[in-house]
Amino acid sequence: MINSVCDILYSILSGRNSGYLDGKPDRSRRHNCHCEGTRTVGLKDPKVTYQVASSLMVQTFCFIQGLPSFCQLPSEDQALLLRHCWVHLFVLGLAQQRIALEVTEAPDSSILRQILLGPGLTEQDHHRPTLAEVHRLRTVMNHLWTLGLGPKEYAYLKGALLFNPAVPGLRASTVIRGLQKEAQGALREVVHLLHPGDASRFSRVLLAASSVQSVSHQLVSQLLLKPVLHDTFYIY
């Protein structure tokens, strides 16, 4: 199972279908104005952050591999769910480990861009993380941190996001819908057990989960994972 997970994520991170997010064209890179939406950034301490990201991706693999209900799904459905949901699980992992992302603004010289992109390539071939995307990710993580979720809450929340019956093309969507309901039900029980006096907490947790889905796949893959793609998959 873990090899199939690696193969799917490798195809995503290596740039195949790079113009699409969840089956939709990624239009975020087409802006030309010098505003927050197009101010590109890089990591302040890439070596440390890449090590953390690599470790977190391995943990994400292990989490998925440890779900018998996922492994029993048709292989096509496993691939579709992973393509749609892997970033969501990764972001939850970032929040769970309380990893702070420190970035610095990247040079924006048109001449430098041409040098970096190389001959025959355009910026559409290389998505560059923007400050707006990083701000969005930080907002999502702050939302999760404010809730102070425990390990069990994070685990069931990951399950609820992974088993998404709304992903187009699923063969076993009915089964996956049932698995999502099971994960949500288990999450509700844990929330009520740990926070019996907070009647609105479960709704707030689900709201935080929906905000995770707003994080750009391209941001996570290009800023945090693509530089360590080889090392991450070499482990296996």
Residue pairs with C-beta under 8 A, 6 or more apart in sequence:
1 64
1 65
1 71
2 61
2 62
2 65
2 236
3 236
4 75
4 78
4 79
5 61
5 64
5 65
5 82
6 61
6 233
6 236
8 79
8 82
8 83
8 86
9 57
9 82
9 86
10 229
10 233
11 17
12 83
12 86
12 217
12 221
13 221
13 225
13 226
13 229
14 226
14 229
18 26
18 125
18 127
18 218
19 25
19 26
19 124
20 26
21 216
21 217
21 218
22 83
22 84
22 217
23 168
26 127
26 216
26 217
26 218
28 37
28 127
28 130
28 133
28 216
28 218
29 123
29 124
29 127
29 128
29 218
30 124
31 37
31 38
32 38
34 108
36 130
36 131
36 132
36 135
37 130
37 132
38 130
39 105
39 108
39 130
39 131
39 132
40 105
40 106
40 108
40 128
40 129
40 130
40 131
41 103
41 104
41 105
41 106
41 129
41 130
41 131
41 134
41 223
42 103
42 104
42 106
42 129
42 223
43 49
43 50
43 101
43 102
43 103
43 104
43 223
43 224
44 102
44 103
44 104
45 102
46 227
49 101
49 102
49 224
50 224
50 227
50 228
51 228
52 97
52 99
53 224
53 225
53 228
54 228
54 231
54 232
56 90
56 93
56 94
56 97
56 99
57 90
57 225
57 228
57 232
58 232
58 235
59 93
60 86
60 89
60 90
60 93
63 89
63 155
63 158
64 70
64 82
64 89
64 162
65 71
67 159
67 162
69 163
69 179
70 78
70 81
70 162
70 163
71 78
73 81
73 172
73 175
73 176
74 171
74 172
76 169
76 171
77 170
77 171
77 172
77 176
80 167
80 168
80 169
80 170
81 162
81 163
81 164
81 167
81 170
81 176
84 164
84 167
85 161
85 162
85 164
85 167
87 215
87 217
87 220
87 221
88 158
88 161
88 162
88 212
88 213
88 215
89 158
89 161
89 162
90 220
90 225
91 137
91 140
91 141
91 212
91 215
91 220
92 144
92 154
92 157
92 158
92 161
92 212
94 101
94 141
95 140
95 141
95 144
95 145
95 149
95 154
96 149
96 151
96 154
98 145
101 134
101 137
101 138
103 129
103 131
103 134
103 223
105 131
106 128
113 123
116 126
117 123
117 125
117 126
127 218
127 222
128 222
129 218
129 219
129 222
129 223
130 219
133 215
133 216
133 218
133 219
134 219
134 223
136 214
136 215
136 216
137 215
137 216
137 219
137 220
139 211
140 208
140 211
140 212
140 214
140 215
143 208
143 211
144 208
144 212
147 201
147 204
147 205
147 208
149 157
149 205
150 190
150 194
152 190
152 194
153 187
153 190
153 191
153 194
153 205
156 183
156 184
156 186
156 187
156 190
157 183
157 187
157 205
157 209
159 179
159 180
159 182
159 183
159 186
159 187
160 180
160 183
160 184
160 187
160 209
161 209
161 212
161 213
162 183
163 176
163 177
163 179
163 180
163 183
164 176
164 180
165 173
165 174
165 176
165 177
165 180
167 176
170 176
184 206
187 202
187 205
188 202
191 198
191 201
191 202
191 205
192 202
195 201
225 232
